[in-house]
Amino acid sequence: MSTIAFSRPSGLTRLPPLGVYVHLPWCIRKCPYCDFNSHEAPSGGADEGGYLDALEADLDASLALVWGRPVQTIFIGGGTPSLFSPQGIDRLLASLRSRLRVAPDAEVTMEANPGTFERERFDGFRAAGVNRLSLGVQSFDDARLEAIGRVHDSRQAREAARAAAEIFPTFNLDLMYALPGQTLAQLGEDLAQALSFDPPHLSLYHLTLEPNTLFARFPPVVPDEDQAAEMQDAIEERLEAAGFEHYEVSAYARPGHRSRHNLNYWTFGDYLGLGAGAHGKLSFHDRIVRYARYRHPRRYVEAALGGQAIETEKVVLRQDLPFEFMLNALRLTQGVPAGLFQEQTGLSLAEISGALARATQRGLLTPDPARLAATDLGLRFLNDLQAEFLPSSVPH
């Protein structure tokens, strides 16, 4: 592990809320657009027991960093966590609850792929303690699913969505738009199909051709920027009419069903990351530190069982804190209370007054001094707004 020390922010008067992210890195097959740390599962299946041993060792070695702090949310992501057995997920959650102060009402989210759907497995995940399922549907159109390399078909997507609605107290459906060959009408059909399951939460992601993916090397023909913008407008209009609040750039929720775990990210909360390639952010009274685990599953397991799963540990530079905070908070459509900036970073708003003034003058930031929130224009040009808070733009 390499440790890099930098100058520190002013002392934090209180520590932010804490969540836990657990990464299960295997998939049936890697999607051509995916740039996450995911790996095709071996033909004989992943070594579930060995990986859980490593996660427990990783957690044991990390306890001193979060000792005594209550855990408000747990998120099991991937990869495809639903490749793990219900018994494995039960063991994982029992390990977390036995070692950490997990709140009785903690939100426990697990990602699932319709291609691994079996109703008995969903029942088992619920019995293990998962109370929020996030289902990676992406589309209900077989041609679109084939175009983006998904392993499931529309029938499996419908069956899995129906079971999620029946089994879990709350659930999310992930959809993508601006897919290869997709028309506005086809997007409308996807939305209608998704809404037929009465989901409490929807996530809508614009397909992007990320570096180091198959689609980056062999780009498909996708809707142009104007067509994609028209799709975005149609999504917002359709979901608002259906009673959803557009509370984050890609997230829509019915009242009481916002993702608590993701809200913690967006409000610059803390999270302990466990698993291959997992990242974490932890605050202490005199510093904020980011951690990263070894990425490759085999290397991670070896390192974790040896007591050292963390590959890098870096104290966040004081001058980087404004950008890191705004990178998250300005994704929320209503922004955050202005006072949260000082609470979560230990810095005064006066230190970024110039950047705030410039962003407001450009029409990207609302002039309300009580909130830090993007305008409609700012949300459309979010990268430009966030760039105002880069170290080169903020005196220090």
HELIX and SHEET records of a PDB file:
HELIX    1   1 GLU A   48  VAL A   66  1                                  19    
HELIX    2   2 PRO A   81  LEU A   83  5                                   3    
HELIX    3   3 PRO A   86  ARG A   99  1                                  14    
HELIX    4   4 PRO A  114  THR A  116  5                                   3    
HELIX    5   5 ARG A  119  ALA A  128  1                                  10    
HELIX    6   6 ASP A  142  ALA A  147  1                                   6    
HELIX    7   7 SER A  154  ILE A  167  1                                  14    
HELIX    8   8 LEU A  184  LEU A  195  1                                  12    
HELIX    9   9 LEU A  214  ARG A  217  1                                   4    
HELIX   10  10 GLU A  225  ALA A  241  1                                  17    
HELIX   11  11 ARG A  260  TRP A  266  1                                   7    
HELIX   12  12 PRO A  297  LEU A  305  1                                   9    
HELIX   13  13 ARG A  318  ASP A  320  5                                   3    
HELIX   14  14 LEU A  321  ALA A  329  1                                   9    
HELIX   15  15 GLY A  339  THR A  345  1                                   7    
HELIX   16  16 LEU A  349  ILE A  352  5                                   4    
HELIX   17  17 SER A  353  GLN A  361  1                                   9    
HELIX   18  18 ASP A  376  ARG A  380  1                                   5    
HELIX   19  19 LEU A  382  ALA A  387  1                                   6    
SHEET    1   A 4 SER A   2  ILE A   4  0                                        
SHEET    2   A 4 ILE A 310  VAL A 315  1                                        
SHEET    3   A 4 ARG A 287  ARG A 293 -1                                        
SHEET    4   A 4 HIS A 279  PHE A 284 -1                                        
SHEET    1   B 9 GLU A 245  GLU A 248  0                                        
SHEET    2   B 9 ALA A 251  ALA A 253 -1                                        
SHEET    3   B 9 HIS A 201  HIS A 206 -1                                        
SHEET    4   B 9 THR A 170  TYR A 177  1                                        
SHEET    5   B 9 ARG A 132  GLN A 138  1                                        
SHEET    6   B 9 ARG A 101  ALA A 112  1                                        
SHEET    7   B 9 PRO A  70  GLY A  78  1                                        
SHEET    8   B 9 LEU A  18  LEU A  24  1                                        
SHEET    9   B 9 ASP A 270  GLY A 275  1                                        
SHEET    1   C 2 TRP A  26  CYS A  27  0                                        
SHEET    2   C 2 HIS A  39  GLU A  40  1                                        
SHEET    1   D 2 VAL A 336  PRO A 337  0                                        
SHEET    2   D 2 ARG A 371  LEU A 372 -1                                        
END                                                                             
